[in-house]
């Protein structure tokens, strides 16, 4: 593989790899990177074809907006070319509808794998599915003009692309409920203050900030980062004593590895 290799480029998604850092770019700027089932399948494929050498994945959107959310064409009777209309899916068997939504969700799940650290760089609008895609990542760098909003409830729907879990853990139940139920905008200052954003920068510095953060992340030994991410990811589901046990076990593995002892 060359230092910069285009691994995937289809259906509004481009995956490039530069050594240990991969970049996933949403490439529909004329539609503000509106999302579709084809784009979700391409995102899922991007996760599957990532080379094993990749340690950090940067997610970005071309143009003025990260992603304006689901393409409204999904709710028209004709839907997308070659795709079932969402309305037709709703009229079908319940099990098939559930399986279809589960397939869509796969595009949002792989970003939190323990062997990766994912960074969303978010400018302009990140609405609905766009907000949830940013939430799917471990970390978020946002531009000063960012506008997050969860509009599903105002459309008679719910956020179903894995966004509710990280949103509640980041900002708390009460604020998450208020954000989702009102559909209001969350701007950069609030995003940083409440933990939605790790960093706020001018829009023209987003890519540079992501490069700096990626470089800092790959500077540490990979196995130590993997173990630390797994520890932190499981901390909320463990009580204090269980977390102490998990820390000891993880440190034991690291020490044995550093000593050249294999299990």
For each residue, the residues with C-beta under 8 A, 3 or more apart:
1: 5 17 51
2: 5
3: 18 19
4: 16 17 18
5: 1 2 16 17 18
6: 9 14 15 16
7: 15 16 17 22 46 49 50 51
8: 13 14 15 42 45 46 49
9: 6 13 14 15 27
10: 13 42 45
11: 36 38 39 41 42
12: 26 27 28 33 35 36 38 39 42
13: 8 9 10 24 25 26 27 39 42 43 45 46
14: 6 8 9 24 25 27
15: 6 7 8 9 22 23 24 25 46 49 50
16: 4 5 6 7 22 23 25
17: 1 4 5 7 21 22 23 50 51 54
18: 3 4 5 21 22 23
19: 3 53
20: 53 54 55 56 218
21: 17 18 54 55 56 57 58 211 214 218
22: 7 15 16 17 18 50 51 54 56 57 58
23: 15 16 17 18 57 58 59 60
24: 13 14 15 43 46 57 58 59 60
25: 13 14 15 16 59 60 61 62
26: 12 13 33 39 59 60 61 62 66 67
27: 9 12 13 14 33 62
28: 12 31 32 33 34 39 62
29: 32 33 61 62 63 64 65
30: 63
31: 28 34 68 71
32: 28 29 63 64 65 67 68 124 125
33: 12 26 27 28 29 61 62 63 65 66 67 68 130
34: 28 31 67 68 69 70 71 72
35: 12 39 40 67 69 70 71 129 130 133
36: 11 12 39 40 70 71 73 74 80 83
37: 40 41 74 80 83 104
38: 11 12 41 42 80 83
39: 11 12 13 26 28 35 36 42 43 107
40: 35 36 37 43 44 103 104 106 107
41: 11 37 38 44 45 103 107
42: 8 10 11 12 13 38 39 45 46
43: 13 24 39 40 46 47 107 108 133
44: 40 41 47 48 106 107 110
45: 8 10 13 41 42 48 49
46: 7 8 13 15 24 42 43 49 50
47: 43 44 50 107 110 111 113
48: 44 45 110
49: 7 8 15 45 46
50: 7 15 17 22 46 47 54 57 116
51: 1 7 17 22 54
52:
53: 19 20
54: 17 20 21 22 50 51 57 116
55: 20 21 115 116 117 217 218 222 225
56: 20 21 22 116 117 118 119 214 217 218
57: 21 22 23 24 50 54 111 116 117 118 119 137
58: 21 22 23 24 118 119 121 210 214
59: 23 24 25 26 111 118 119 120 121 133 134 137
60: 23 24 25 26 66 120 121 206 207 210
61: 25 26 29 33 65 66 67 122 123 130
62: 25 26 27 28 29 33
63: 29 30 32 33 124
64: 29 32 123 124
65: 29 32 33 61 68 123 124 125 126 130
66: 26 33 60 61 120 121 122 123 124 125 126 130 133 134 146
67: 26 32 33 34 35 61 125 126 127 129 130 133
68: 31 32 33 34 65 125 127 130
69: 34 35 125 127 128 129 130 131 151
70: 34 35 36 74 128 129
71: 31 34 35 36 74 80
72: 34 75 76
73: 36 76 78 79 80
74: 36 37 70 71 79 80 85 86
75: 72 85 86 87
76: 72 73 79 85
77: 85 87
78: 73 85
79: 73 74 76 83 84 85 86 87 88
80: 36 37 38 71 73 74 83
81:
82:
83: 36 37 38 79 80
84: 79 88 89 92 100
85: 74 75 76 77 78 79 88 89
86: 74 75 79 89 90
87: 75 77 79 90 91
88: 79 84 85 91 92
89: 84 85 86 92 96 97 100
90: 86 87 97
91: 87 88
92: 84 88 89 96 97
93: 96 97
94: 97 98
95: 98 99
96: 89 92 93 99 100
97: 89 90 92 93 94 100 101
98: 94 95 101 102
99: 95 96 102 103
100: 84 89 96 97 103 104
101: 97 98 104 105 160
102: 98 99 105 106
103: 40 41 99 100 106
104: 37 40 100 101 107 161
105: 101 102 108 109 160 161 162
106: 40 44 102 103 109 110
107: 39 40 41 43 44 47 104 133 161
108: 43 105 111 132 133 136 161 162 163
109: 105 106 112 136 162
110: 44 47 48 106 113 116
111: 47 57 59 108 116 118 136 137 138
112: 109 116 118 136 137 138 233
113: 47 110 116
114: 226 229 230 233
115: 55 222 226
116: 50 54 55 56 57 110 111 112 113
117: 55 56 57 138 139 217 225 229
118: 56 57 58 59 111 112 136 137 138 139
119: 56 57 58 59 137 138 139 140 141 210 213 214
120: 59 60 66 133 134 136 137 139 140 141
121: 58 59 60 66 140 141 142 143 206 207 209 210
122: 61 66 126 134 140 141 142 143 146 148 197 206
123: 61 64 65 66 142 143 145 146 203 206
124: 32 63 64 65 66 143 145 146 147 203
125: 32 65 66 67 68 69 130 147 149
126: 65 66 67 122 130 131 133 134 146 147 148 149
127: 67 68 69 130 131 147 148 149 150 151
128: 69 70 131 132 149 150 151 152 159
129: 35 67 69 70 132 133 161
130: 33 35 61 65 66 67 68 69 125 126 127 133 134
131: 69 126 127 128 134 135 148 149 150 159 163
132: 108 128 129 135 136 150 159 161 162 163
133: 35 43 59 66 67 107 108 120 126 129 130 136 137 161
134: 59 66 120 122 126 130 131 137 140 148
135: 131 132 140 162 163 166 167 170
136: 108 109 111 112 118 120 132 133 161 162 163 166
137: 57 59 111 112 118 119 120 133 134 140
138: 111 112 117 118 119 229
139: 117 118 119 120 198 213
140: 119 120 121 122 134 135 137 191 196 197 198
141: 119 120 121 122 197 198 199 200 201 206 209 210 213
142: 121 122 123 146 188 191 192 196 197 199 200 201
143: 121 122 123 124 146 188 200 201 202 203 206
144: 188 200 201 202 203
145: 123 124 188 203
146: 66 122 123 124 126 142 143 187 188 191 197 200
147: 124 125 126 127 185 186 187
148: 122 126 127 131 134 179 185 186 187 191 196
149: 125 126 127 128 131 179 183 184 185 186
150: 127 128 131 132 153 159 163 167 179 180 183
151: 69 127 128 154 155 183
152: 128 155 157 158 159 160 180
153: 150 156 157 158 159 180 181 183
154: 151 183
155: 151 152
156: 153
157: 152 153 160
158: 152 153 164 180
159: 128 131 132 150 152 153 163 164 167 180
160: 101 105 152 157
161: 104 105 107 108 129 132 133 136
162: 105 108 109 132 135 136 165 166
163: 108 131 132 135 136 150 159 166 167
164: 158 159 167 168 176 180
165: 162 168 169
166: 135 136 162 163 169 170
167: 135 150 159 163 164 170 171 176 179 180
168: 164 165 171 172 173 176
169: 165 166 236
170: 135 166 167 194 195 196
171: 167 168 175 176 179 194 195 196
172: 168 175 176
173: 168 176 177
174: 177 178
175: 171 172 178 179 194
176: 164 167 168 171 172 173 179 180
177: 173 174 180 181
178: 174 175 181 182 184
179: 148 149 150 167 171 175 176 182 184 186
180: 150 152 153 158 159 164 167 176 177 183
181: 153 177 178
182: 178 179
183: 149 150 151 153 154 180
184: 149 178 179
185: 147 148 149
186: 147 148 149 179 190 191 194 196
187: 146 147 148 190 191
188: 142 143 144 145 146 191 192 197 200
189: 192 193 200
190: 186 187 193 194 196
191: 140 142 146 148 186 187 188 194 196 197 200
192: 142 188 189 196 197 198 199 200
193: 189 190
194: 170 171 175 186 190 191
195: 170 171
196: 140 142 148 170 171 186 190 191 192
197: 122 140 141 142 146 188 191 192 200
198: 139 140 141 192 213
199: 141 142 192 209 213
200: 141 142 143 144 146 188 189 191 192 197
201: 141 142 143 144 205 206 209
202: 143 144 205
203: 123 124 143 144 145 206
204:
205: 201 202 208 209
206: 60 121 122 123 141 143 201 203 209 210
207: 60 121 210 211
208: 205 211 212
209: 121 141 199 201 205 206 212 213
210: 58 60 119 121 141 206 207 213 214
211: 21 207 208 214 215
212: 208 209 215 216
213: 119 139 141 198 199 209 210 216 217
214: 21 56 58 119 210 211 217 218
215: 211 212 218 219
216: 212 213 219
217: 55 56 117 213 214 220 225
218: 20 21 55 56 214 215 222
219: 215 216
220: 217 224 225
221: 224 225
222: 55 115 218 225 226
223: 226 227 254 257
224: 220 221 227 228 254
225: 55 117 217 220 221 222 228 229
226: 114 115 222 223 229 230
227: 223 224 230 231 250 253 254
228: 224 225 231 232 250
229: 114 117 138 225 226 232 233
230: 114 226 227 233 234 250
231: 227 228 234 235 243 246 247 250
232: 228 229 235
233: 112 114 229 230
234: 230 231 237 238 243 246
235: 231 232 238 243
236: 169
237: 234
238: 234 235 242 243 246
239: 242 243
240: 243 244
241: 244 245
242: 238 239 245 246
243: 231 234 235 238 239 240 246 247
244: 240 241 247 248
245: 241 242 248 249
246: 231 234 238 242 243 249 250
247: 231 243 244 250 251
248: 244 245 251 252
249: 245 246 252 253
250: 227 228 230 231 246 247 253 254
251: 247 248 254 255
252: 248 249 255 256
253: 227 249 250 256 257 263
254: 223 224 227 250 251 257 258
255: 251 252 258 259
256: 252 253 259 261 262 263
257: 223 253 254 260 261 262
258: 254 255
259: 255 256
260: 257
261: 256 257
262: 256 257
263: 253 256
